[in-house]
Amino acid sequence: MARKTAAALTSPTDKAIYVIAERAPPYIAGERVGDRKEIELTEHQARAELLAGHILPKPVASDA
């Protein structure tokens, strides 16, 4: 069963929240992340960071 994620965006300007991986560098998509655990990015901003494994889509709570 597939999990829904916040990364299912409808517009290029829509933003989704991503979880920052422990191995992430100090900057993600040009933003200093510091001690943050999550970051809000557009699909375009997130693409390279997702491929590098620096961020992960945040799962959306399902109505069970």
N, CA, C and O atoms as CSV, one atom per row, in Angstrom:
chain,resi,resn,atom,element,x,y,z
A,1,MET,N,N,0.844,-1.180,0.000
A,1,MET,CA,C,0.000,0.000,0.000
A,1,MET,C,C,0.887,1.239,0.000
A,1,MET,O,O,1.773,1.365,0.845
A,2,ALA,N,N,0.663,2.137,-0.920
A,2,ALA,CA,C,1.465,3.346,-1.037
A,2,ALA,C,C,1.091,4.348,0.052
A,2,ALA,O,O,-0.073,4.491,0.424
A,3,ARG,N,N,2.109,5.029,0.543
A,3,ARG,CA,C,1.868,6.067,1.542
A,3,ARG,C,C,1.752,7.408,0.860
A,3,ARG,O,O,2.487,7.703,-0.083
A,4,LYS,N,N,0.837,8.213,1.332
A,4,LYS,CA,C,0.694,9.561,0.809
A,4,LYS,C,C,1.788,10.430,1.417
A,4,LYS,O,O,2.137,10.280,2.588
A,5,THR,N,N,2.322,11.335,0.613
A,5,THR,CA,C,3.341,12.245,1.119
A,5,THR,C,C,2.961,13.675,0.817
A,5,THR,O,O,2.112,13.941,-0.033
A,6,ALA,N,N,3.593,14.586,1.517
A,6,ALA,CA,C,3.339,16.003,1.304
A,6,ALA,C,C,3.920,16.471,-0.019
A,6,ALA,O,O,3.617,17.578,-0.464
A,7,ALA,N,N,4.752,15.647,-0.661
A,7,ALA,CA,C,5.405,16.050,-1.893
A,7,ALA,C,C,4.497,15.976,-3.114
A,7,ALA,O,O,4.937,16.315,-4.213
A,8,ALA,N,N,3.261,15.549,-2.967
A,8,ALA,CA,C,2.324,15.500,-4.086
A,8,ALA,C,C,1.762,16.903,-4.296
A,8,ALA,O,O,0.698,17.238,-3.774
A,9,LEU,N,N,2.474,17.712,-5.055
A,9,LEU,CA,C,2.116,19.107,-5.250
A,9,LEU,C,C,1.380,19.289,-6.566
A,9,LEU,O,O,1.562,18.511,-7.503
A,10,THR,N,N,0.549,20.319,-6.632
A,10,THR,CA,C,-0.227,20.560,-7.840
A,10,THR,C,C,0.314,21.714,-8.669
A,10,THR,O,O,0.052,21.765,-9.871
A,11,SER,N,N,1.046,22.625,-8.088
A,11,SER,CA,C,1.574,23.782,-8.786
A,11,SER,C,C,3.071,23.902,-8.504
A,11,SER,O,O,3.517,23.540,-7.416
A,12,PRO,N,N,3.854,24.403,-9.461
A,12,PRO,CA,C,5.294,24.552,-9.232
A,12,PRO,C,C,5.641,25.489,-8.076
A,12,PRO,O,O,6.743,25.423,-7.531
A,13,THR,N,N,4.705,26.360,-7.704
A,13,THR,CA,C,4.977,27.287,-6.610
A,13,THR,C,C,4.479,26.780,-5.264
A,13,THR,O,O,4.737,27.404,-4.234
A,14,ASP,N,N,3.761,25.644,-5.261
A,14,ASP,CA,C,3.312,25.049,-4.003
A,14,ASP,C,C,4.518,24.541,-3.232
A,14,ASP,O,O,5.491,24.071,-3.821
A,15,LYS,N,N,4.449,24.638,-1.931
A,15,LYS,CA,C,5.549,24.159,-1.092
A,15,LYS,C,C,5.086,22.982,-0.259
A,15,LYS,O,O,3.916,22.876,0.110
A,16,ALA,N,N,6.027,22.104,0.028
A,16,ALA,CA,C,5.767,20.950,0.878
A,16,ALA,C,C,6.818,20.924,1.974
A,16,ALA,O,O,7.891,21.513,1.838
A,17,ILE,N,N,6.501,20.241,3.053
A,17,ILE,CA,C,7.438,20.116,4.168
A,17,ILE,C,C,8.196,18.811,4.007
A,17,ILE,O,O,7.605,17.758,3.766
A,18,TYR,N,N,9.504,18.895,4.143
A,18,TYR,CA,C,10.384,17.737,4.026
A,18,TYR,C,C,11.140,17.568,5.339
A,18,TYR,O,O,11.435,18.543,6.030
A,19,VAL,N,N,11.449,16.324,5.672
A,19,VAL,CA,C,12.229,16.002,6.863
A,19,VAL,C,C,13.701,16.052,6.466
A,19,VAL,O,O,14.092,15.491,5.442
A,20,ILE,N,N,14.510,16.717,7.272
A,20,ILE,CA,C,15.941,16.834,7.001
A,20,ILE,C,C,16.649,15.593,7.532
A,20,ILE,O,O,16.515,15.251,8.707
A,21,ALA,N,N,17.401,14.921,6.666
A,21,ALA,CA,C,18.135,13.714,7.042
A,21,ALA,C,C,19.334,14.074,7.918
A,21,ALA,O,O,19.846,15.191,7.848
A,22,GLU,N,N,19.771,13.138,8.729
A,22,GLU,CA,C,20.905,13.382,9.619
A,22,GLU,C,C,22.185,13.655,8.854
A,22,GLU,O,O,23.043,14.393,9.339
A,23,ARG,N,N,22.334,13.080,7.672
A,23,ARG,CA,C,23.556,13.259,6.897
A,23,ARG,C,C,23.543,14.515,6.028
A,23,ARG,O,O,24.454,14.718,5.225
A,24,ALA,N,N,22.544,15.340,6.176
A,24,ALA,CA,C,22.407,16.551,5.363
A,24,ALA,C,C,23.523,17.553,5.674
A,24,ALA,O,O,23.991,17.643,6.809
A,25,PRO,N,N,23.940,18.299,4.655
A,25,PRO,CA,C,24.941,19.353,4.869
A,25,PRO,C,C,24.313,20.553,5.587
A,25,PRO,O,O,23.100,20.579,5.795
A,26,PRO,N,N,25.119,21.539,5.965
A,26,PRO,CA,C,24.583,22.706,6.686
A,26,PRO,C,C,23.616,23.560,5.861
A,26,PRO,O,O,22.812,24.301,6.427
A,27,TYR,N,N,23.687,23.464,4.531
A,27,TYR,CA,C,22.801,24.237,3.663
A,27,TYR,C,C,21.980,23.290,2.796
A,27,TYR,O,O,22.516,22.342,2.222
A,28,ILE,N,N,20.687,23.548,2.704
A,28,ILE,CA,C,19.792,22.797,1.821
A,28,ILE,C,C,19.061,23.818,0.964
A,28,ILE,O,O,18.406,24.727,1.474
A,29,ALA,N,N,19.186,23.648,-0.353
A,29,ALA,CA,C,18.554,24.559,-1.322
A,29,ALA,C,C,18.913,26.014,-1.014
A,29,ALA,O,O,18.080,26.908,-1.157
A,30,GLY,N,N,20.134,26.240,-0.598
A,30,GLY,CA,C,20.616,27.587,-0.314
A,30,GLY,C,C,20.223,28.140,1.040
A,30,GLY,O,O,20.578,29.273,1.363
A,31,GLU,N,N,19.507,27.380,1.835
A,31,GLU,CA,C,19.078,27.820,3.167
A,31,GLU,C,C,19.925,27.147,4.234
A,31,GLU,O,O,20.159,25.940,4.176
A,32,ARG,N,N,20.379,27.917,5.200
A,32,ARG,CA,C,21.098,27.336,6.334
A,32,ARG,C,C,20.068,26.633,7.214
A,32,ARG,O,O,19.074,27.239,7.616
A,33,VAL,N,N,20.302,25.360,7.512
A,33,VAL,CA,C,19.303,24.606,8.255
A,33,VAL,C,C,19.543,24.583,9.755
A,33,VAL,O,O,18.591,24.445,10.523
A,34,GLY,N,N,20.773,24.712,10.189
A,34,GLY,CA,C,21.040,24.729,11.630
A,34,GLY,C,C,20.518,23.486,12.317
A,34,GLY,O,O,20.827,22.370,11.899
A,35,ASP,N,N,19.728,23.664,13.372
A,35,ASP,CA,C,19.191,22.547,14.150
A,35,ASP,C,C,17.782,22.145,13.727
A,35,ASP,O,O,17.146,21.331,14.396
A,36,ARG,N,N,17.288,22.705,12.624
A,36,ARG,CA,C,15.928,22.390,12.180
A,36,ARG,C,C,15.810,20.926,11.782
A,36,ARG,O,O,16.773,20.319,11.314
A,37,LYS,N,N,14.636,20.374,11.971
A,37,LYS,CA,C,14.338,18.984,11.595
A,37,LYS,C,C,13.516,18.917,10.310
A,37,LYS,O,O,13.442,17.865,9.675
A,38,GLU,N,N,12.897,20.041,9.923
A,38,GLU,CA,C,12.046,20.092,8.735
A,38,GLU,C,C,12.342,21.364,7.950
A,38,GLU,O,O,12.820,22.358,8.496
A,39,ILE,N,N,12.044,21.304,6.648
A,39,ILE,CA,C,12.236,22.468,5.783
A,39,ILE,C,C,11.105,22.504,4.768
A,39,ILE,O,O,10.643,21.455,4.318
A,40,GLU,N,N,10.661,23.684,4.406
A,40,GLU,CA,C,9.580,23.854,3.443
A,40,GLU,C,C,10.186,24.293,2.110
A,40,GLU,O,O,10.832,25.338,2.031
A,41,LEU,N,N,9.975,23.485,1.060
A,41,LEU,CA,C,10.562,23.747,-0.251
A,41,LEU,C,C,9.547,23.493,-1.356
A,41,LEU,O,O,8.585,22.745,-1.182
A,42,THR,N,N,9.785,24.143,-2.515
A,42,THR,CA,C,9.007,23.820,-3.702
A,42,THR,C,C,9.560,22.519,-4.281
A,42,THR,O,O,10.632,22.064,-3.882
A,43,GLU,N,N,8.832,21.925,-5.215
A,43,GLU,CA,C,9.296,20.690,-5.853
A,43,GLU,C,C,10.631,20.918,-6.554
A,43,GLU,O,O,11.522,20.071,-6.497
A,44,HIS,N,N,10.763,22.058,-7.209
A,44,HIS,CA,C,12.009,22.385,-7.914
A,44,HIS,C,C,13.182,22.508,-6.936
A,44,HIS,O,O,14.263,21.982,-7.200
A,45,GLN,N,N,12.978,23.192,-5.823
A,45,GLN,CA,C,14.033,23.352,-4.822
A,45,GLN,C,C,14.431,22.008,-4.211
A,45,GLN,O,O,15.602,21.791,-3.899
A,46,ALA,N,N,13.484,21.129,-4.045
A,46,ALA,CA,C,13.720,19.863,-3.349
A,46,ALA,C,C,14.332,18.779,-4.227
A,46,ALA,O,O,14.923,17.838,-3.698
A,47,ARG,N,N,14.213,18.875,-5.532
A,47,ARG,CA,C,14.586,17.785,-6.428
A,47,ARG,C,C,16.001,17.263,-6.191
A,47,ARG,O,O,16.165,16.068,-5.948
A,48,ALA,N,N,17.006,18.091,-6.249
A,48,ALA,CA,C,18.399,17.648,-6.086
A,48,ALA,C,C,18.660,17.158,-4.669
A,48,ALA,O,O,19.409,16.200,-4.472
A,49,GLU,N,N,18.050,17.806,-3.683
A,49,GLU,CA,C,18.258,17.399,-2.290
A,49,GLU,C,C,17.650,16.027,-2.021
A,49,GLU,O,O,18.203,15.243,-1.249
A,50,LEU,N,N,16.514,15.732,-2.653
A,50,LEU,CA,C,15.907,14.407,-2.521
A,50,LEU,C,C,16.806,13.340,-3.143
A,50,LEU,O,O,17.026,12.284,-2.551
A,51,LEU,N,N,17.325,13.622,-4.344
A,51,LEU,CA,C,18.202,12.670,-5.020
A,51,LEU,C,C,19.487,12.421,-4.235
A,51,LEU,O,O,20.021,11.312,-4.252
A,52,ALA,N,N,19.981,13.443,-3.550
A,52,ALA,CA,C,21.208,13.315,-2.755
A,52,ALA,C,C,20.947,12.639,-1.405
A,52,ALA,O,O,21.888,12.248,-0.716
A,53,GLY,N,N,19.677,12.501,-1.030
A,53,GLY,CA,C,19.350,11.879,0.253
A,53,GLY,C,C,19.450,12.823,1.433
A,53,GLY,O,O,19.494,12.379,2.580
A,54,HIS,N,N,19.486,14.121,1.167
A,54,HIS,CA,C,19.582,15.106,2.243
A,54,HIS,C,C,18.249,15.373,2.917
A,54,HIS,O,O,18.208,15.768,4.082
A,55,ILE,N,N,17.144,15.157,2.182
A,55,ILE,CA,C,15.802,15.349,2.732
A,55,ILE,C,C,14.931,14.165,2.324
A,55,ILE,O,O,15.247,13.424,1.393
A,56,LEU,N,N,13.827,14.012,3.047
A,56,LEU,CA,C,12.852,12.959,2.766
A,56,LEU,C,C,11.462,13.573,2.796
A,56,LEU,O,O,11.213,14.485,3.584
A,57,PRO,N,N,10.541,13.090,1.947
A,57,PRO,CA,C,9.173,13.603,2.017
A,57,PRO,C,C,8.567,13.296,3.377
A,57,PRO,O,O,8.738,12.200,3.910
A,58,LYS,N,N,7.864,14.263,3.929
A,58,LYS,CA,C,7.216,14.043,5.224
A,58,LYS,C,C,5.905,13.303,4.994
A,58,LYS,O,O,5.064,13.782,4.233
A,59,PRO,N,N,5.705,12.154,5.625
A,59,PRO,CA,C,4.452,11.417,5.451
A,59,PRO,C,C,3.267,12.236,5.962
A,59,PRO,O,O,3.356,12.922,6.981
A,60,VAL,N,N,2.168,12.148,5.236
A,60,VAL,CA,C,0.934,12.816,5.632
A,60,VAL,C,C,0.128,11.829,6.471
A,60,VAL,O,O,-0.004,10.661,6.107
A,61,ALA,N,N,-0.402,12.294,7.575
A,61,ALA,CA,C,-1.206,11.424,8.448
A,61,ALA,C,C,-2.430,10.951,7.678
A,61,ALA,O,O,-3.135,11.751,7.064
A,62,SER,N,N,-2.672,9.667,7.715
A,62,SER,CA,C,-3.826,9.123,7.009
A,62,SER,C,C,-5.018,9.019,7.955
A,62,SER,O,O,-4.859,8.862,9.166
A,63,ASP,N,N,-6.201,9.110,7.383
A,63,ASP,CA,C,-7.422,8.966,8.170
A,63,ASP,C,C,-7.788,7.484,8.211
A,63,ASP,O,O,-8.436,6.967,7.301
A,64,ALA,N,N,-7.367,6.814,9.273
A,64,ALA,CA,C,-7.587,5.365,9.343
A,64,ALA,C,C,-8.824,5.022,10.113
A,64,ALA,O,O,-9.151,3.845,10.263
